[in-house]
């Protein structure tokens, strides 16, 4: 399965492989966390983010914003079959996500 990684540390957006057999563990690895929270971006896709991202802030914390919402840490765009809750390939493209994402430092987010 595919996912779109929003990498705040390298400030890029790219396609990645998500392990079909252990989806949650794969999400944790890509995002760099141990709990995820979905942020719906359309009727099919969600961005998975670190649920505890704001609890572990440091002066080096990195953020991205999507449609004006600042989110802490990496994000992973995945598709969700709303009927059965299973993860699927996202319908959004890398270029679409890239055009909607802006990267920020914690200082920039505090000024927002």
Backbone as CSV, one residue per row, in Angstrom:
resi,resn,N_x,N_y,N_z,CA_x,CA_y,CA_z,C_x,C_y,C_z
1,UNK,0.844,-1.168,0.000,0.000,0.000,0.000,0.897,1.241,0.000
2,UNK,0.377,2.329,-0.534,1.113,3.580,-0.616,0.631,4.561,0.450
3,UNK,1.495,5.487,0.784,1.175,6.606,1.653,1.990,7.793,1.187
4,UNK,1.618,8.980,1.605,2.363,10.185,1.256,2.921,10.770,2.543
5,UNK,4.257,10.744,2.675,4.920,11.224,3.873,5.176,12.720,3.774
6,UNK,4.736,13.446,4.790,5.058,14.862,4.950,6.176,14.903,5.982
7,UNK,7.407,15.081,5.511,8.614,14.988,6.335,9.045,16.388,6.756
8,UNK,8.762,16.753,8.017,9.063,18.101,8.482,10.558,18.336,8.687
9,UNK,11.321,17.285,8.911,12.749,17.448,9.201,13.557,17.671,7.925
10,UNK,13.134,17.059,6.826,13.782,17.271,5.527,12.980,18.217,4.634
11,UNK,11.842,18.671,5.151,10.947,19.590,4.443,10.639,19.117,3.027
12,UNK,10.134,17.878,2.954,9.702,17.360,1.656,8.457,16.497,1.805
13,UNK,7.845,16.251,0.683,6.641,15.421,0.600,6.922,14.359,-0.444
14,UNK,6.760,13.084,-0.072,7.099,12.012,-1.010,6.238,10.775,-0.750
15,UNK,6.150,9.942,-1.786,5.428,8.674,-1.696,6.289,7.674,-0.920
16,UNK,5.649,6.897,-0.048,6.329,5.840,0.705,5.473,4.577,0.672
17,UNK,6.091,3.465,0.997,5.391,2.189,1.117,4.920,2.005,2.549
18,UNK,3.676,1.572,2.701,3.111,1.235,4.003,2.914,-0.273,4.019
19,UNK,3.420,-0.923,5.052,3.335,-2.377,5.183,1.875,-2.805,5.352
20,UNK,1.341,-3.519,4.368,-0.054,-3.985,4.401,-0.326,-4.942,5.559
21,UNK,0.683,-5.653,5.988,0.502,-6.677,7.016,0.509,-6.089,8.428
22,UNK,1.183,-4.947,8.598,1.245,-4.305,9.910,1.137,-2.796,9.726
23,UNK,-0.041,-2.354,9.352,-0.285,-0.967,8.966,0.061,0.001,10.096
24,UNK,-0.453,-0.231,11.285,-0.244,0.689,12.391,1.242,0.843,12.734
25,UNK,1.955,-0.270,12.794,3.392,-0.220,13.081,4.130,0.559,11.979
26,UNK,3.712,0.391,10.749,4.309,1.107,9.632,4.048,2.610,9.754
27,UNK,2.826,2.978,10.148,2.514,4.398,10.371,3.427,4.976,11.446
28,UNK,3.549,4.256,12.566,4.406,4.721,13.668,5.831,4.972,13.175
29,UNK,6.340,4.045,12.374,7.712,4.166,11.869,7.859,5.402,10.983
30,UNK,6.952,5.591,10.053,7.054,6.730,9.131,6.886,8.065,9.856
31,UNK,5.959,8.124,10.803,5.671,9.373,11.499,6.679,9.626,12.614
32,UNK,7.169,8.552,13.238,8.102,8.683,14.350,7.372,8.890,15.667
33,UNK,6.371,8.048,15.918,5.553,8.214,17.125,5.054,6.857,17.603
34,UNK,4.259,6.893,18.694,3.676,5.649,19.197,2.157,5.725,19.345
35,UNK,1.566,6.874,18.950,0.106,7.026,18.932,-0.240,7.943,17.767
36,UNK,-1.232,7.568,16.977,-1.616,8.407,15.840,-3.008,8.985,16.017
37,UNK,-3.207,10.119,15.373,-4.501,10.796,15.355,-4.787,11.165,13.909
38,UNK,-5.960,10.813,13.381,-6.271,11.179,11.997,-6.803,12.605,11.884
39,UNK,-6.404,13.266,10.810,-6.951,14.570,10.446,-7.542,14.391,9.052
40,UNK,-8.853,14.391,8.947,-9.498,14.182,7.646,-9.218,15.361,6.723
41,UNK,-8.849,15.042,5.471,-8.590,16.110,4.508,-9.575,16.096,3.351
42,UNK,-10.257,14.993,3.147,-11.354,14.905,2.176,-12.168,13.668,2.532
43,UNK,-13.116,13.292,1.707,-13.997,12.173,2.045,-13.306,10.813,1.962
44,UNK,-12.079,10.775,1.464,-11.367,9.514,1.298,-10.038,9.460,2.050
45,UNK,-9.361,10.605,2.195,-7.999,10.628,2.745,-7.923,11.311,4.105
46,UNK,-6.960,10.836,4.905,-6.659,11.444,6.206,-5.145,11.588,6.331
47,UNK,-4.743,12.588,7.116,-3.329,12.712,7.482,-3.201,12.132,8.882
48,UNK,-2.357,11.128,9.042,-2.077,10.569,10.357,-0.933,11.379,10.958
49,UNK,-1.129,11.856,12.188,-0.114,12.646,12.885,0.096,12.075,14.279
50,UNK,1.168,12.518,14.924,1.497,12.098,16.282,0.466,12.683,17.251
51,UNK,-0.303,11.819,17.885,-1.328,12.272,18.823,-0.721,13.035,20.003
52,UNK,0.510,12.704,20.356,1.163,13.339,21.500,2.157,14.416,21.086
53,UNK,2.125,14.842,19.835,3.098,15.806,19.327,3.191,17.081,20.136
54,UNK,2.068,17.619,20.559,2.079,18.863,21.319,2.492,18.665,22.776
55,UNK,2.481,17.433,23.255,2.889,17.156,24.633,4.398,17.078,24.783
56,UNK,5.105,16.932,23.669,6.560,16.726,23.715,7.309,17.851,23.004
57,UNK,6.765,19.058,23.020,7.382,20.180,22.311,8.753,20.536,22.871
58,UNK,9.649,20.876,21.951,10.949,21.438,22.299,11.183,22.622,21.365
59,UNK,12.248,23.358,21.581,12.574,24.470,20.680,12.959,23.987,19.294
60,UNK,13.228,22.690,19.145,13.571,22.116,17.847,12.380,21.467,17.150
61,UNK,11.222,21.492,17.778,10.039,20.883,17.173,9.740,21.526,15.823
62,UNK,9.321,20.699,14.876,8.983,21.157,13.529,7.503,20.914,13.281
63,UNK,6.932,21.751,12.444,5.512,21.690,12.137,5.295,21.767,10.637
64,UNK,4.097,21.382,10.238,3.638,21.683,8.888,2.215,22.187,9.023
65,UNK,1.796,22.973,8.058,0.399,23.399,8.050,-0.247,22.887,6.772
66,UNK,-1.492,22.519,6.906,-2.305,22.033,5.795,-3.625,22.771,5.883
67,UNK,-3.950,23.534,4.871,-5.179,24.350,4.879,-5.255,25.245,6.111
68,UNK,-4.110,25.778,6.542,-4.086,26.710,7.664,-4.013,26.092,9.038
69,UNK,-4.074,24.770,9.146,-3.988,24.094,10.443,-2.553,23.650,10.697
70,UNK,-1.932,24.142,11.775,-0.567,23.749,12.128,-0.595,22.405,12.851
71,UNK,0.223,21.471,12.365,0.308,20.125,12.934,1.759,19.846,13.292
72,UNK,1.979,19.237,14.446,3.329,19.011,14.955,3.895,17.680,14.473
73,UNK,5.122,17.721,13.954,5.819,16.514,13.528,5.432,16.073,12.129
74,UNK,5.909,14.886,11.765,5.622,14.325,10.445,4.150,13.955,10.304
75,UNK,3.697,13.897,9.055,2.347,13.443,8.759,2.398,12.378,7.681
76,UNK,1.414,11.518,7.662,1.332,10.471,6.653,-0.079,10.451,6.083
77,UNK,-0.199,10.792,4.801,-1.499,10.794,4.141,-1.816,9.368,3.702
78,UNK,-2.972,8.878,4.139,-3.421,7.539,3.777,-4.877,7.606,3.337
79,UNK,-5.269,6.657,2.544,-6.671,6.530,2.167,-7.383,5.677,3.191
80,UNK,-8.679,5.932,3.356,-9.476,5.163,4.306,-10.773,4.756,3.629
81,UNK,-11.028,3.461,3.633,-12.310,2.957,3.148,-13.309,3.209,4.263
82,UNK,-14.170,4.194,4.079,-15.093,4.624,5.145,-16.128,3.556,5.492
83,UNK,-16.374,2.610,4.608,-17.352,1.557,4.903,-16.820,0.526,5.881
84,UNK,-15.536,0.154,5.722,-15.016,-0.889,6.599,-13.848,-0.422,7.465
85,UNK,-13.417,0.837,7.321,-12.345,1.380,8.148,-10.950,0.930,7.760
86,UNK,-10.825,0.171,6.689,-9.512,-0.328,6.256,-8.721,0.771,5.559
87,UNK,-7.407,0.702,5.693,-6.520,1.631,4.999,-6.332,1.195,3.555
88,UNK,-6.278,2.183,2.681,-6.073,1.953,1.250,-5.153,3.055,0.722
89,UNK,-4.764,2.949,-0.530,-3.956,4.005,-1.141,-4.728,5.323,-1.117
90,UNK,-4.031,6.436,-0.880,-4.717,7.729,-0.903,-5.133,8.117,-2.324
91,UNK,-6.190,8.892,-2.433,-6.588,9.430,-3.734,-5.826,10.715,-4.039
92,UNK,-5.384,11.417,-3.000,-4.593,12.632,-3.192,-3.245,12.277,-3.816
93,UNK,-2.711,13.178,-4.618,-1.394,12.968,-5.228,-0.327,13.675,-4.411
94,UNK,0.911,13.256,-4.609,2.043,13.913,-3.956,2.054,15.395,-4.321
95,UNK,1.851,15.708,-5.604,1.869,17.109,-6.037,0.761,17.918,-5.363
96,UNK,-0.412,17.358,-5.224,-1.524,18.050,-4.570,-1.189,18.343,-3.109
97,UNK,-0.688,17.334,-2.397,-0.329,17.519,-0.983,0.809,18.526,-0.873
98,UNK,1.810,18.394,-1.707,2.956,19.312,-1.690,2.489,20.766,-1.866
99,UNK,1.521,20.975,-2.741,1.049,22.340,-2.996,0.256,22.912,-1.823
100,UNK,-0.246,22.061,-0.935,-1.076,22.504,0.175,-0.325,22.596,1.509
101,UNK,0.934,22.109,1.528,1.703,22.031,2.769,2.726,23.161,2.836
102,UNK,2.856,23.719,4.051,3.928,24.674,4.333,4.626,24.183,5.592
103,UNK,5.952,24.330,5.631,6.732,23.887,6.785,7.036,25.072,7.697
104,UNK,7.061,24.802,9.027,7.240,25.872,10.009,8.113,25.401,11.169
105,UNK,8.813,26.365,11.770,9.498,26.123,13.038,8.509,26.397,14.160
106,UNK,8.868,26.028,15.376,7.981,26.294,16.518,7.815,27.804,16.722
107,UNK,8.866,28.568,16.446,8.782,30.015,16.600,7.768,30.608,15.616
108,UNK,7.751,30.105,14.393,6.785,30.575,13.402,5.353,30.218,13.811
109,UNK,5.172,29.031,14.349,3.836,28.598,14.769,3.347,29.455,15.935
110,UNK,4.230,29.797,16.832,3.835,30.640,17.976,3.367,32.011,17.510
111,UNK,3.887,32.497,16.387,3.494,33.798,15.850,2.213,33.722,15.008
112,UNK,1.770,32.523,14.674,0.586,32.375,13.822,-0.691,32.758,14.541
